[in-house]
Amino acid sequence: MTGLRGTNLLFQVEPMVQNPNGFDVDIDAFDFDIKLDGRNVLKNKIVKNVKLQSKKKERVPFEFDVGLAEVGMTLAKLASNPRLDWEVSANLKSGILNIPFKEGGRVTL
C-alpha cells in the first residue's frame, strides 16, 4: 500500500512481464478495472509509453486504487445474498492496435 486518497487505498505493484517475441513491443496505453456487483472496486492508473524489449523479462509498474466504500457495500450485500457478480475489463493500445478485453460471471459463496 502506498497511500490513501479519500476512501481509496492506493497500491503499486511491479509484476515481471516477459516479451517472448523477436521484436520490441511498444505499449502506448494499458488500463484495467474490476467490478463487483457493478461497483468499481479496483481501477488502475493508465500505464503509458512502455517498451517491452524482445526476448526479455522486465518489471512494469502498475498503480491502482481500491475503493473501500465499494468493497464495504459489496461485503454488506454478501451478508444477505451469497452471490457475487464480477467483471474484469482491460484495454491495451499499441500503435494502431486497440485490444479490449472483458470477462465476467457470477460466483456463489
C-alpha positions as CSV (number, residue, x, y, z in Angstrom):
1,M,0.0,0.0,0.0
2,T,1.4,3.4,-1.0
3,G,-1.2,5.7,0.4
4,L,-4.8,6.8,1.0
5,R,-6.9,9.2,-1.1
6,G,-10.4,9.9,0.1
7,T,-12.0,6.5,0.6
8,N,-9.5,4.7,-1.7
9,L,-6.4,2.7,-0.8
10,L,-3.5,3.3,-3.2
11,F,-1.3,0.4,-4.3
12,Q,1.7,-0.1,-6.6
13,V,2.9,-3.4,-7.9
14,E,5.7,-4.3,-10.3
15,P,5.0,-7.6,-11.9
16,M,7.5,-9.3,-14.2
17,V,6.4,-9.1,-17.8
18,Q,8.1,-11.3,-20.5
19,N,8.2,-10.4,-24.2
20,P,8.9,-13.8,-25.9
21,N,8.8,-12.1,-29.4
22,G,11.9,-11.4,-31.5
23,F,10.9,-7.8,-31.7
24,D,10.2,-5.0,-29.2
25,V,6.6,-4.3,-28.2
26,D,5.5,-0.7,-27.5
27,I,2.6,-0.3,-25.2
28,D,1.1,3.1,-25.7
29,A,-1.6,2.7,-23.0
30,F,-3.0,0.0,-20.8
31,D,-5.8,0.2,-18.2
32,F,-8.0,-2.2,-16.3
33,D,-10.7,-2.3,-13.7
34,I,-12.5,-4.9,-11.6
35,K,-16.2,-4.5,-10.7
36,L,-18.0,-6.5,-8.1
37,D,-21.8,-6.3,-8.2
38,G,-21.5,-3.4,-10.6
39,R,-19.3,-1.4,-8.2
40,N,-15.9,-0.4,-9.5
41,V,-13.7,-1.7,-6.6
42,L,-10.3,-1.7,-8.4
43,K,-9.1,0.7,-11.1
44,N,-5.6,1.3,-12.3
45,K,-4.0,4.5,-13.4
46,I,-3.3,4.2,-17.1
47,V,0.2,2.8,-17.9
48,K,1.6,4.8,-20.8
49,N,4.6,4.5,-23.1
50,V,6.2,1.2,-22.0
51,K,8.6,-0.6,-24.3
52,L,8.9,-4.4,-23.7
53,Q,12.3,-5.4,-25.2
54,S,12.4,-8.6,-27.3
55,K,13.2,-11.8,-25.5
56,K,13.5,-10.1,-22.1
57,K,11.7,-10.1,-18.8
58,E,11.3,-6.8,-17.0
59,R,9.2,-5.2,-14.3
60,V,6.4,-2.9,-15.3
61,P,4.9,-0.7,-12.5
62,F,1.2,-0.5,-12.1
63,E,-0.6,1.8,-9.7
64,F,-4.2,1.1,-8.7
65,D,-6.9,2.2,-6.3
66,V,-9.1,0.0,-4.2
67,G,-12.4,1.7,-3.3
68,L,-13.1,1.0,0.4
69,A,-16.7,2.2,0.2
70,E,-17.4,0.0,-2.8
71,V,-15.8,-3.0,-1.1
72,G,-17.8,-2.3,2.1
73,M,-21.1,-2.2,0.2
74,T,-20.3,-5.4,-1.6
75,L,-19.4,-7.2,1.6
76,A,-22.7,-5.9,3.2
77,K,-24.7,-7.3,0.3
78,L,-22.9,-10.7,0.5
79,A,-24.0,-11.0,4.2
80,S,-27.6,-11.3,2.9
81,N,-27.0,-12.8,-0.6
82,P,-24.1,-15.2,-1.1
83,R,-23.9,-14.5,-4.9
84,L,-21.4,-12.1,-6.4
85,D,-21.3,-10.8,-10.0
86,W,-17.9,-9.9,-11.1
87,E,-16.4,-8.2,-14.2
88,V,-12.8,-7.6,-15.3
89,S,-12.2,-5.3,-18.2
90,A,-9.0,-4.0,-19.8
91,N,-7.8,-2.1,-22.8
92,L,-4.4,-2.3,-24.4
93,K,-3.2,0.2,-27.1
94,S,-0.1,-0.5,-29.2
95,G,0.4,1.6,-32.3
96,I,-2.8,1.2,-34.4
97,L,-3.9,-1.8,-32.4
98,N,-6.5,-1.3,-29.7
99,I,-7.2,-4.6,-27.9
100,P,-10.2,-4.6,-25.5
101,F,-10.9,-7.4,-23.0
102,K,-13.9,-8.0,-20.9
103,E,-14.9,-11.1,-18.9
104,G,-17.4,-11.6,-16.1
105,G,-19.5,-14.0,-14.3
106,R,-21.2,-14.9,-11.1
107,V,-19.7,-16.6,-8.0
108,T,-21.9,-18.3,-5.4
109,L,-20.2,-18.5,-2.0
